[in-house]
């Protein structure tokens, strides 16, 4: 926080973003598209295979896989308002 009454750098950035909303939104969308394209061009793949060795969660997942194969591999989320 500045004591001279003027806005700091973050305040100026926030004010600029508020005054140029469309530019900011288009910039973020463009960034997301470019990151996705870069990820695909570099050969990256999306995966949901995640493990945490020697963690309680991994031990639970391993037990579940032994006793109920296929459990937890897919699911449906239902929400109601």
PyMOL commands that set and color helices and strands:
alter all, ss='L'
color gray80, all
select helices_A, chain A and resi 9-19+21-41+56-67
alter helices_A, ss='H'
color red, helices_A
deselect
rebuild
show_as cartoon
